Amino acid sequence: HGDSAQPLGKASKGTNCPATMSERSTCAADCNSGATANGTFLCLASKIRLKSACPGPDSVTMGDKVLVTLATVARECPSSEQLRTIFASALEVGRDVVNGVFCETGEDVLLPDNDARLAGHPAAKALKMGADFNGDAASAQTLLPRAAQLPDGTVPVGNRFTTALRCLLGYTGSVEQLHAP
């Protein structure tokens, strides 16, 4: 998905990203002036994450980010706005801090008998969801350990996240972290 990487600002002529990127590979903006780009694009869970910009006359603000990608099973994805609200509420941050929200449905998953009875249907969809959390270096360092708790329903952050998902979607399987935040 390297062809989906879009550099920030007007001082680039594209990117040096290959059309197909492997997991955890990086690439950057290709600068008109030959200068080195600020920041990199990163392939995580088959999505281009982070940003890259070339130095130029226009102003581009880049801050520190925390990236989260989670997997679960449910009948459907929440809307982007619903998921933004769930992430913000679980992490106790403003909705404006939560960006790059996504949820993708994957293959059908047959549920174990007990889960199928609870869900009221024999199958669900594999979901992959995530978001970017923007802030300064201090807030990113504070947010990092809390973001790592999202899949853990036994701690307040994870309990708020999983409870909100279940209230919205009905049955939701266990949540797992696809990469360390």
KEMAR-413045 format. One line per 10 residues: number of its first residue (from 1); for each residue x, y, z of N, C-alpha, C, O. Coordinates in pm, 1 decimal, m for minus. Example, Ala and Ser with C-alpha at 12.3 -4.5 7.8 and 13.67 -1.06 7.14 Angstrom:
1> 1319.0,m569.0,780.0,1230.0,m450.0,780.0,1320.0,m330.0,780.0,1423.6,m331.9,846.5; 1285.0,m225.0,708.0,1367.0,m106.0,714.0,1290.0,3.0,787.0,1340.9,113.8,803.9
This chain:
1> 81.1,m120.2,0.0,0.0,0.0,0.0,85.3,126.4,0.0,35.8,233.8,34.1; 212.6,115.4,m37.7,299.8,231.5,m39.6,251.3,340.7,m132.2,283.3,458.0,m113.1; 173.3,301.9,m233.6,120.6,402.2,m325.6,13.3,490.1,m261.1,m28.6,589.3,m320.8; m31.9,455.3,m140.4,m130.0,539.1,m70.8,m64.9,642.0,22.3,m135.5,722.9,82.5; 67.4,640.3,35.0,138.4,737.4,119.9,135.0,874.6,54.0,176.3,889.8,m61.0; 85.9,974.2,126.8,75.0,1110.3,75.4,160.8,1204.0,158.8,131.3,1225.5,276.3; 267.5,1260.8,100.3,352.5,1351.9,178.2,279.4,1479.7,215.5,190.1,1524.9,143.9; 318.5,1537.2,328.7,261.9,1664.2,374.1,337.0,1778.8,308.0,453.8,1764.2,272.0; 271.1,1891.6,292.2,335.5,2010.7,237.4,343.4,2007.4,86.3,297.1,1913.4,21.7; 403.4,2112.8,30.8,407.5,2128.2,m115.8,548.0,2114.5,m173.1,568.0,2138.5,m292.1
11> 645.6,2076.5,m91.2,784.4,2073.7,m137.4,832.1,1933.9,m176.1,952.2,1907.2,m177.4; 738.3,1845.1,m207.6,779.3,1710.5,m245.9,731.1,1677.9,m386.3,638.3,1740.0,m438.2; 795.9,1579.8,m446.2,753.9,1531.8,m578.0,697.9,1390.6,m568.1,697.9,1315.8,m665.8; 650.4,1355.0,m449.4,596.0,1221.3,m427.0,667.7,1154.6,m311.1,707.7,1220.6,m215.1; 683.6,1023.6,m320.8,751.2,948.1,m215.2,849.1,848.6,m276.9,849.1,827.0,m398.1; 931.8,788.8,m193.0,1018.8,680.0,m238.5,960.6,545.4,m195.3,1033.1,446.5,m184.7; 830.5,541.9,m170.6,764.1,420.4,m123.4,738.3,324.8,m239.4,690.0,367.1,m344.5; 770.0,196.4,m221.8,732.8,98.8,m324.3,580.4,78.4,m322.9,515.4,104.0,m221.6; 524.6,33.1,m433.8,379.5,11.9,m441.4,333.4,m88.3,m336.5,225.7,m72.5,m278.9; 413.3,m190.7,m311.2,381.0,m290.5,m209.3,487.0,m282.0,m100.3,606.7,m290.2,m127.7
21> 442.1,m265.7,22.4,535.0,m254.7,134.8,516.5,m373.2,227.9,404.5,m419.6,249.1; 625.8,m421.6,282.9,617.2,m529.5,380.2,591.8,m471.3,519.4,617.2,m353.5,544.5; 541.8,m555.4,608.3,510.0,m515.5,745.3,630.4,m450.9,812.6,741.4,m503.7,805.7; 609.0,m336.4,877.9,707.5,m258.1,952.4,814.9,m191.3,864.6,913.7,m139.4,916.6; 795.6,m192.7,732.1,891.1,m121.9,646.5,857.5,26.8,645.6,745.1,66.2,676.5; 955.8,108.6,609.9,937.9,253.6,609.2,977.5,312.0,474.0,1049.8,249.9,396.2; 928.8,431.3,448.7,967.3,508.7,331.6,941.2,655.1,366.2,895.4,684.8,476.5; 969.1,745.8,274.9,958.6,888.2,307.9,918.3,969.9,185.4,912.6,919.9,73.0; 890.6,1097.6,211.7,864.2,1192.8,103.9,990.9,1208.3,20.4,1102.1,1197.8,72.2; 973.2,1233.1,m107.9,1084.4,1257.8,m200.6,1085.7,1408.4,m226.3,996.2,1460.7,m292.7
31> 1186.5,1477.9,m174.2,1187.4,1624.4,m173.6,1236.4,1684.2,m305.7,1334.4,1637.6,m363.9; 1166.4,1788.0,m351.6,1204.0,1858.5,m474.5,1347.5,1908.8,m468.8,1419.6,1901.4,m568.3; 1389.6,1959.7,m354.1,1521.0,2022.0,m339.7,1633.7,1920.8,m319.0,1750.9,1958.2,m317.7; 1599.4,1794.8,m302.9,1699.9,1693.7,m270.2,1726.2,1683.8,m120.7,1807.3,1602.1,m77.3; 1657.8,1766.9,m41.1,1674.3,1765.2,104.4,1619.4,1634.6,161.5,1544.5,1562.6,95.4; 1657.8,1606.2,283.5,1606.2,1489.4,354.2,1469.6,1522.0,413.2,1449.9,1627.7,473.0; 1375.9,1429.7,395.5,1240.4,1449.0,447.6,1239.8,1439.8,599.9,1323.9,1373.4,660.4; 1143.7,1507.7,659.5,1119.2,1495.9,803.5,1011.4,1389.8,822.7,904.2,1398.7,762.9; 1039.2,1289.9,905.4,942.1,1185.0,933.1,942.3,1076.7,828.6,1001.2,1091.8,721.6; 876.2,967.6,859.7,866.7,853.8,768.5,724.7,798.7,769.4,648.9,817.1,864.6
41> 691.9,731.1,661.3,570.3,651.6,655.8,607.9,514.0,708.8,721.1,469.3,690.5; 514.7,447.0,773.8,539.3,316.4,834.0,424.0,224.6,797.8,307.8,262.8,811.2; 454.9,103.2,751.7,351.0,4.7,720.8,327.1,m80.8,844.7,415.0,m155.5,887.7; 207.2,m69.1,901.6,166.5,m150.4,1017.1,29.4,m208.6,989.5,m63.4,m136.6,952.7; 17.0,m338.2,1007.4,m111.7,m406.5,987.8,m170.3,m371.0,851.1,m290.0,m345.2,838.8; m84.9,m370.1,748.9,m124.5,m345.0,610.0,m180.4,m205.4,585.8,m254.0,m185.2,489.2; m147.2,m108.3,671.4,m190.3,29.7,653.4,m68.3,121.4,662.6,25.0,94.6,738.2; m70.2,228.9,585.2,34.8,330.2,595.2,2.9,417.7,715.2,m104.9,476.5,723.5; 97.0,425.9,807.7,80.2,504.8,929.4,193.6,606.5,936.0,294.0,590.9,866.5; 179.9,706.7,1015.5,273.6,817.4,1031.9,276.1,903.7,906.3,206.7,874.1,809.0
51> 355.7,1010.2,908.2,359.4,1107.0,798.5,503.4,1143.9,766.4,594.6,1120.2,845.6; 521.6,1202.0,649.6,651.9,1249.6,606.3,631.0,1381.3,532.2,532.1,1398.2,460.8; 725.2,1475.0,549.6,714.2,1606.5,485.7,852.1,1654.2,444.5,952.5,1619.1,506.5; 856.0,1733.8,340.0,980.8,1794.9,294.8,988.1,1938.0,346.0,886.3,2007.0,352.4; 1109.0,1983.4,382.7,1122.1,2122.6,423.4,1092.7,2213.6,304.2,1139.0,2188.3,193.0; 1016.6,2318.3,327.9,981.3,2408.8,219.5,921.5,2536.6,274.8,922.9,2559.0,395.8; 868.6,2620.8,186.3,814.9,2750.0,228.8,683.7,2738.9,307.6,651.8,2827.2,387.2; 608.5,2632.1,285.9,483.4,2617.9,361.1,511.1,2555.3,497.1,613.6,2489.9,516.2; 422.3,2574.9,588.6,440.7,2527.6,725.7,367.2,2396.1,746.2,248.4,2385.4,715.8; 437.4,2296.4,797.5,378.7,2167.5,831.2,417.7,2137.2,974.4,536.1,2138.0,1008.2
61> 319.2,2110.4,1058.9,347.5,2077.7,1198.3,343.4,1927.1,1215.0,244.4,1862.5,1180.8; 451.4,1871.6,1267.9,456.0,1728.8,1295.8,481.0,1712.3,1444.2,568.9,1777.6,1500.4; 406.0,1627.3,1506.6,421.9,1603.6,1649.6,451.2,1458.0,1676.0,475.8,1380.6,1583.5; 448.5,1420.9,1802.1,469.3,1282.3,1839.0,336.4,1208.8,1833.2,231.8,1264.6,1866.5; 341.5,1082.3,1790.2,220.2,1002.4,1777.1,235.5,872.5,1852.6,345.7,820.8,1871.0; 122.9,821.8,1895.5,113.0,686.7,1947.1,19.0,614.0,1851.1,m91.4,661.8,1824.7; 61.8,498.7,1798.6,m18.0,421.9,1704.2,m71.7,297.3,1772.7,0.5,229.3,1845.6; m198.2,268.0,1748.9,m261.5,149.7,1806.2,m332.0,74.6,1694.5,m405.1,134.1,1615.3; m309.9,m56.6,1688.2,m383.6,m143.2,1596.4,m428.6,m265.2,1675.5,m347.5,m335.4,1735.8; m558.8,m288.9,1674.2,m618.8,m396.4,1752.9,m696.8,m490.5,1662.4,m737.1,m452.9,1552.3
71> m718.0,m613.4,1709.5,m800.5,m710.0,1637.9,m904.9,m765.4,1734.1,m879.2,m782.2,1853.3; m1022.9,m793.3,1680.0,m1130.0,m858.0,1756.5,m1225.2,m921.6,1656.6,m1201.4,m915.1,1536.0; m1330.7,m982.0,1703.9,m1437.3,m1031.5,1617.2,m1569.5,m971.3,1664.3,m1595.1,m960.2,1784.2; m1651.8,m933.1,1568.8,m1784.3,m877.4,1596.2,m1862.9,m883.4,1465.6,m1807.3,m916.5,1360.9; m1990.0,m852.1,1471.5,m2073.1,m857.9,1349.4,m2038.3,m748.4,1249.7,m2052.2,m767.7,1128.9; m1992.8,m632.6,1299.6,m1965.6,m520.3,1210.5,m1867.9,m424.0,1276.6,m1841.2,m432.8,1396.5; m1816.1,m333.7,1197.9,m1729.8,m227.5,1249.3,m1815.4,m112.9,1302.5,m1921.8,m84.0,1247.7; m1769.1,m47.7,1409.0,m1833.3,78.7,1445.6,m1796.9,183.3,1340.3,m1699.0,166.4,1267.6; m1874.2,290.4,1331.7,m1839.1,399.3,1240.1,m1710.2,465.4,1290.1,m1671.6,447.6,1405.6; m1645.6,539.8,1204.5,m1522.0,610.2,1244.1,m1547.9,704.3,1360.7,m1466.7,712.2,1452.9
81> m1659.7,775.6,1358.1,m1690.7,868.7,1467.3,m1719.2,795.8,1597.7,m1678.4,841.2,1704.6; m1789.3,682.6,1589.3,m1814.1,603.2,1709.7,m1682.7,551.2,1766.8,m1660.3,556.6,1887.7; m1596.0,500.7,1679.2,m1468.0,446.3,1724.4,m1379.3,557.3,1781.4,m1309.6,535.0,1880.5; m1380.5,675.7,1721.2,m1304.6,789.9,1774.3,m1350.5,821.4,1916.8,m1268.4,845.0,2005.4; m1481.5,821.7,1937.7,m1537.0,848.5,2070.0,m1496.9,739.8,2169.7,m1462.3,770.3,2283.8; m1501.3,614.8,2127.9,m1464.1,502.9,2215.8,m1317.4,513.6,2256.7,m1285.2,500.2,2374.8; m1228.1,537.5,2160.4,m1085.5,552.5,2192.4,m1063.4,670.3,2287.7,m992.8,657.2,2387.7; m1123.9,785.0,2256.6,m1105.2,905.2,2339.8,m1154.9,881.5,2481.8,m1088.2,919.1,2578.2; m1270.7,819.8,2494.7,m1327.7,793.5,2626.4,m1242.8,693.5,2704.9,m1215.0,714.5,2822.9; m1201.8,585.3,2639.6,m1122.3,482.3,2708.4,m989.3,538.6,2758.2,m944.6,506.1,2868.3
91> m926.4,623.3,2676.4,m794.5,677.4,2710.9,m803.3,810.2,2785.6,m701.7,865.7,2827.5; m925.6,860.3,2801.9,m949.6,987.2,2870.1,m869.5,1101.7,2807.8,m798.8,1175.8,2876.0; m883.8,1113.1,2674.5,m822.1,1222.5,2599.1,m931.5,1290.2,2517.1,m1039.7,1234.5,2498.7; m903.0,1409.8,2468.5,m997.9,1479.6,2382.3,m1010.6,1410.5,2247.8,m915.5,1349.1,2199.4; m1127.8,1420.5,2187.8,m1148.6,1359.7,2055.3,m1053.0,1417.2,1951.3,m1019.7,1349.3,1854.1; m1008.7,1540.9,1970.3,m917.4,1604.4,1875.0,m778.9,1539.7,1876.1,m701.8,1559.2,1782.2; m746.2,1464.2,1978.6,m617.0,1393.7,1988.4,m620.7,1264.9,1906.0,m516.3,1213.7,1865.6; m741.3,1212.8,1881.2,m759.3,1083.8,1813.4,m776.4,1107.6,1663.9,m873.7,1169.9,1621.2; m681.7,1057.9,1584.3,m684.0,1075.3,1438.5,m660.6,941.2,1370.7,m632.4,841.2,1436.7; m672.6,940.1,1239.1,m640.0,820.7,1162.7,m718.9,698.9,1206.1,m668.3,586.9,1199.8
101> m842.5,719.0,1250.1,m925.5,608.8,1299.7,m967.9,520.7,1181.9,m1007.8,571.5,1077.0; m959.2,390.1,1199.6,m1005.5,299.0,1095.9,m1058.5,170.3,1157.8,m1020.7,132.9,1268.8; m1145.0,104.6,1085.3,m1190.8,m30.4,1119.2,m1216.1,m101.6,986.9,m1286.6,m49.9,900.3; m1158.9,m219.4,972.1,m1174.8,m298.7,850.6,m1229.6,m435.4,886.7,m1186.9,m496.5,984.7; m1324.5,m483.4,807.0,m1377.7,m617.8,828.7,m1298.2,m716.7,745.4,m1259.8,m689.0,631.7; m1274.9,m831.9,804.7,m1202.6,m938.0,735.8,m1293.6,m1056.8,712.5,m1412.1,m1041.7,682.8; m1237.1,m1173.8,726.4,m1307.3,m1298.4,698.3,m1412.2,m1330.3,804.2,m1406.8,m1280.5,916.6; m1507.6,m1414.4,765.7,m1603.6,m1468.4,861.4,m1530.1,m1561.1,957.9,m1439.8,m1634.9,918.5; m1570.0,m1555.8,1083.4,m1511.3,m1639.2,1187.7,m1624.3,m1716.7,1254.5,m1718.1,m1656.7,1307.1; m1616.0,m1849.8,1252.9,m1714.8,m1929.6,1324.8,m1688.8,m1916.0,1473.5,m1575.3,m1928.8,1519.3
111> m1794.3,m1890.3,1548.1,m1780.3,m1870.7,1692.1,m1793.2,m2003.8,1765.6,m1869.0,m2090.7,1722.6; m1720.5,m2020.9,1875.4,m1740.9,m2139.7,1959.4,m1886.9,m2142.8,2007.3,m1951.7,m2038.4,2015.0; m1938.5,m2261.8,2039.3,m2079.9,m2277.5,2074.9,m2127.3,m2178.5,2181.4,m2231.5,m2115.0,2165.1; m2051.2,m2165.0,2290.3,m2093.1,m2072.9,2397.5,m2099.0,m1929.1,2348.3,m2192.4,m1856.1,2381.6; m1999.5,m1887.4,2268.9,m1999.0,m1751.2,2215.1,m2112.9,m1731.6,2115.2,m2174.0,m1624.8,2110.6; m2141.5,m1834.7,2035.1,m2250.6,m1825.6,1937.4,m2384.7,m1807.5,2008.5,m2469.4,m1730.4,1963.5; m2403.8,m1879.0,2120.0,m2528.0,m1861.6,2197.2,m2535.7,m1719.4,2254.0,m2640.8,m1655.5,2249.0; m2424.3,m1671.1,2307.5,m2419.6,m1536.2,2363.4,m2445.6,m1431.1,2254.9,m2519.8,m1335.3,2276.7; m2383.7,m1450.4,2137.8,m2397.0,m1354.0,2028.4,m2531.8,m1363.5,1958.3,m2579.4,m1265.9,1900.4; m2593.0,m1481.7,1964.0,m2718.9,m1500.5,1893.5,m2701.2,m1532.0,1746.5,m2797.7,m1529.2,1670.1
121> m2578.7,m1561.9,1706.0,m2550.5,m1600.2,1567.5,m2422.5,m1684.0,1565.7,m2338.2,m1669.5,1654.2; m2407.0,m1771.2,1466.1,m2294.4,m1865.6,1466.4,m2160.5,m1807.8,1421.4,m2056.2,m1869.2,1443.9; m2162.2,m1689.9,1358.0,m2037.8,m1636.5,1302.6,m2029.1,m1486.1,1324.3,m2129.1,m1419.1,1350.2; m1909.0,m1435.7,1313.3,m1882.4,m1291.5,1320.7,m1773.4,m1261.2,1218.7,m1725.3,m1351.2,1149.9; m1735.4,m1136.8,1209.4,m1628.8,m1093.4,1118.4,m1502.2,m1065.2,1198.4,m1508.7,m1014.1,1310.2; m1388.2,m1098.3,1141.4,m1260.3,m1055.7,1199.4,m1248.2,m905.8,1172.9,m1262.5,m861.6,1058.9; m1222.1,m828.0,1277.0,m1207.2,m683.5,1262.9,m1065.3,m642.1,1296.0,m1003.3,m695.7,1387.8; m1015.0,m546.6,1220.6,m887.4,m482.0,1250.7,m918.6,m335.0,1263.9,m976.1,m275.2,1173.0; m880.7,m274.7,1378.3,m913.4,m134.1,1402.1,m793.9,m63.7,1465.3,m707.0,m127.0,1525.3; m791.6,65.6,1450.8,m682.1,139.5,1511.3,m700.3,288.4,1500.8,m800.7,337.9,1449.7
131> m599.5,359.5,1551.0,m600.9,505.3,1548.9,m460.9,557.6,1576.1,m374.1,484.9,1624.5; m440.6,684.3,1544.3,m319.2,758.8,1577.7,m359.5,857.9,1684.9,m466.8,917.8,1677.2; m275.5,875.6,1783.5,m300.3,973.9,1888.7,m189.8,1077.3,1880.6,m72.9,1045.9,1902.6; m226.8,1201.4,1848.8,m129.3,1308.8,1829.5,m111.0,1389.7,1955.3,m205.0,1410.1,2032.0; 9.6,1435.1,1975.9,37.3,1522.3,2088.9,182.8,1562.0,2089.3,256.2,1534.6,1994.3; 223.9,1626.0,2195.2,365.5,1659.3,2209.5,436.3,1539.7,2272.2,372.9,1440.5,2308.2; 567.9,1550.2,2284.7,647.0,1437.6,2336.2,602.2,1395.0,2475.9,596.7,1275.6,2505.3; 570.3,1491.4,2561.9,529.9,1459.2,2699.5,397.9,1383.5,2701.3,384.6,1283.7,2772.1; 299.1,1430.4,2623.1,169.8,1361.8,2624.0,179.4,1225.1,2558.3,110.1,1132.3,2599.9; 263.9,1210.5,2456.3,282.6,1079.6,2392.7,341.6,979.7,2491.7,300.9,863.6,2494.2
141> 436.3,1023.3,2572.3,497.1,933.5,2671.7,397.0,894.0,2779.7,403.6,782.7,2831.8; 305.5,982.5,2813.7,201.4,951.8,2911.2,97.8,857.0,2851.6,47.9,767.7,2920.0; 66.1,876.7,2724.9,m36.1,798.4,2657.9,10.1,656.7,2623.6,m71.1,564.2,2621.4; 137.4,639.1,2597.3,190.9,509.8,2553.1,153.5,393.4,2644.0,99.8,294.6,2593.8; 178.6,398.7,2775.5,142.3,283.8,2859.6,m8.9,263.4,2869.8,m55.2,150.4,2885.1; m85.4,371.3,2861.4,m231.0,356.9,2865.9,m283.3,291.5,2738.7,m374.2,208.7,2744.2; m226.3,328.3,2623.9,m268.3,267.8,2497.1,m240.1,117.5,2496.3,m316.2,40.1,2438.2; m132.1,77.0,2559.9,m97.8,m65.7,2567.7,m201.3,m143.8,2649.0,m209.8,m266.0,2636.5; m279.7,m75.3,2731.8,m379.9,m140.5,2815.8,m515.6,m157.5,2746.4,m605.1,m220.0,2803.3; m533.2,m104.1,2626.0,m663.4,m109.9,2559.1,m722.1,m250.7,2549.0,m842.0,m266.7,2571.8
151> m643.4,m353.8,2515.8,m704.7,m486.8,2504.7,m727.3,m558.6,2637.5,m786.9,m666.3,2638.6; m682.1,m502.8,2748.6,m689.5,m569.3,2878.8,m813.3,m523.6,2956.0,m812.0,m417.9,3019.1; m919.2,m602.6,2950.9,m1045.0,m567.7,3015.8,m1040.1,m567.1,3167.4,m1138.7,m530.3,3231.3; m926.7,m607.4,3227.6,m916.4,m610.5,3374.1,m863.6,m480.0,3432.7,m859.7,m464.2,3554.8; m822.6,m385.7,3346.4,m774.3,m255.3,3393.6,m871.6,m148.0,3343.4,m941.5,m170.3,3244.6; m877.1,m32.8,3409.5,m977.7,68.7,3372.4,m978.3,108.5,3224.4,m1085.3,118.5,3164.3; m861.5,131.3,3164.9,m856.5,172.7,3024.0,m919.7,64.6,2936.0,m1008.1,93.2,2855.3; m874.2,m58.2,2952.1,m925.8,m168.7,2871.5,m1071.7,m198.4,2900.0,m1147.0,m233.0,2809.0; m1112.6,m185.3,3025.9,m1251.9,m209.0,3061.2,m1342.6,m106.9,2993.8,m1448.3,m142.8,2941.9; m1302.2,20.6,2994.1,m1382.1,124.2,2926.5,m1391.1,94.8,2776.4,m1497.4,109.0,2716.1
161> m1277.4,53.2,2716.3,m1274.4,26.4,2572.1,m1363.2,m93.0,2536.2,m1450.0,m81.5,2449.6; m1342.5,m206.7,2601.6,m1418.2,m327.5,2566.4,m1566.4,m312.8,2600.7,m1652.0,m360.8,2526.4; m1597.2,m247.6,2711.5,m1737.7,m226.8,2748.8,m1808.0,m139.6,2645.1,m1920.9,m169.5,2606.2; m1743.3,m33.1,2600.2,m1803.1,54.7,2498.8,m1824.7,m20.0,2367.7,m1928.4,m3.8,2303.3; m1727.0,m102.0,2327.7,m1744.2,m181.2,2205.2,m1862.1,m276.4,2219.1,m1945.4,m286.2,2129.0; m1869.2,m346.3,2331.5,m1977.7,m443.6,2351.3,m2113.9,m375.0,2359.6,m2212.7,m427.8,2308.5; m2120.2,m258.8,2423.0,m2247.4,m185.1,2430.0,m2293.3,m142.9,2290.5,m2412.7,m145.7,2260.8; m2200.4,m104.5,2206.4,m2233.4,m58.3,2072.5,m2262.2,m173.3,1976.5,m2358.0,m168.0,1899.5; m2178.6,m277.8,1981.3,m2184.9,m384.0,1880.8,m2253.1,m511.7,1927.6,m2272.5,m604.1,1848.6; m2289.5,m517.7,2054.3,m2341.2,m643.9,2107.1,m2223.2,m735.3,2135.2,m2132.5,m698.2,2209.7
171> m2223.2,m853.4,2076.9,m2112.9,m946.9,2099.9,m1983.1,m892.6,2041.0,m1980.6,m847.7,1926.4; m1877.1,m896.5,2118.0,m1741.3,m865.6,2071.9,m1649.2,m967.4,2136.1,m1654.8,m988.8,2257.2; m1564.9,m1030.0,2056.4,m1469.2,m1126.7,2110.1,m1359.2,m1055.4,2184.4,m1360.9,m933.1,2198.4; m1262.7,m1133.0,2232.6,m1149.9,m1071.8,2303.2,m1073.5,m980.3,2207.7,m1070.3,m1003.1,2086.8; m1013.3,m878.3,2263.4,m938.7,m779.5,2186.0,m790.2,m809.2,2201.3,m743.1,m835.0,2312.0; m716.7,m805.7,2091.5,m572.6,m825.4,2099.5,m498.4,m713.6,2029.0,m546.9,m656.5,1931.3; m380.7,m683.6,2079.8,m292.9,m579.2,2025.5,m215.8,m641.5,1908.9,m153.6,m746.1,1927.1; m217.7,m580.9,1790.2,m144.9,m636.5,1676.6,0.4,m591.9,1671.5,81.4,m653.1,1601.7; 34.1,m487.7,1743.3,174.0,m444.0,1757.4,181.7,m359.0,1884.3,81.2,m303.9,1929.3; 298.3,m349.5,1939.8,315.3,m265.9,2058.8,294.6,m120.6,2018.9,346.0,m77.4,1915.7
181> 219.2,m43.2,2099.8,198.3,98.9,2067.3,329.2,175.9,2072.7,330.8,296.6,2048.3
